[in-house]
Amino acid sequence: MPEHIPDPSNLIRLTPPRNAGRNLLLFFGAIIVASLLWNSWFTVEPEEVGVVLRFGKFVREAPPGLNFKLPFPIESVIKVPVQRQLKEEFGFRTQKPGVRTIYKTRDYSAESLMLTGDLNVVVVEWSTQYRIKDPYKFLFKVRDMRSTFRDMNEAVMRQVVGNRTVNEVLTTGRQGVAEEVKSKLQRLCNQYETGIAIDQIVLQNVTPPDPVKPSFNEVNQAQQEKEKLINQAMAEYNRIIPRAKGEAQKTIQQAEGYAIERINRAKGDTLWFEALLKAYEKAPEITKTRLYLETMDTIYPKLKKKYIVDHEIKGILPLLNLDDEKGGK
């Protein structure tokens, strides 16, 4: 049988349009151009700074807002939160912050167990709050910045704790430890050109290790009892000693006043006797009479009964009722 020959008109209909490939290329080209234009714009948040890299090399910083860059892979952007306060935790990890903060139960004693200057062991948990002040240094001056920064924190904290006694670290010296760690850590960050500014070192929890906590609590109780007894003794001392000092000062002042009075009286009596002697030497009889009258004037008012008897009368005693005078006393 003869083969079937197709109709030429049908062959023309099945031939694809001449511009189909061109349209397809234009379509994909438009998609690529749109994608490149879309990737050329980026937004930086108010608390961030955009670090623009051209083929991996730093070229500029982009401020907050809408910014333009060359399409990827020519330029890329790393956003750095320069206005946000960041935090690194040591010895613990916060799982869920809030009114009742939930912490992870994993053991982080390797970074919190430290040796004090008096060869005691203490567990120090703390957090470091910091900001990024120089994005360029933060990204490019130190490799693996977060790990290096954590190692710096641990090194400085161990150095400061190692220079203090366990009592200082656990009680009165906590604020001093935090301030010294902040100062030394900031100097170290400046030396390494990390671009980090330390805001605060917060000692979260400073305790003795769990195996020695009972013994440590007993020591604390003994020290508290000692301080209590010392305070009671000082209170009693402050109550008695000032009073005794006051009474002693009062007695001294009274004695001094009495001595001054006696001296002044003695001086007055001396002057009086000297004046009396001069008057007696000038007029003896008048002076004796005056002295007699002055003496009587002093004695008579003190007598209850007065008997005036002539010195020439004799045998007057039987007439005086001396028994009544004796019995009336």
Secondary structure, DSSP 8 states (H G I E B T S, - for coil): -------HHHHHHHS--TTHHHHHHHHHHHHHHHHHHHHTEEEE-TT-EEEEEETTEEEEEE-SEEEE--TTTTEEEEEE-SSS-EEEEES--EEE-SSS-EE--S--HHHHEEE-TTS-EEEEEEEEEEEES-HHHHHHTSSSHHHHHHHHHHHHHHHHHHTS-HHHHHTTTHHHHHHHHHHHHHHHHHHHT--EEEEEEEEEEEE--GGGHHHHHHHHHHHHHHHHHHHHHHHHHHHHHHHHHHHHHHHHHHHHHHHHHHHHHHHHHHHHHHHHHHHHHH-HHHHHHHHHHHHHHHHGGG-SS-----TT--S-GGGS-HHHHHHH-
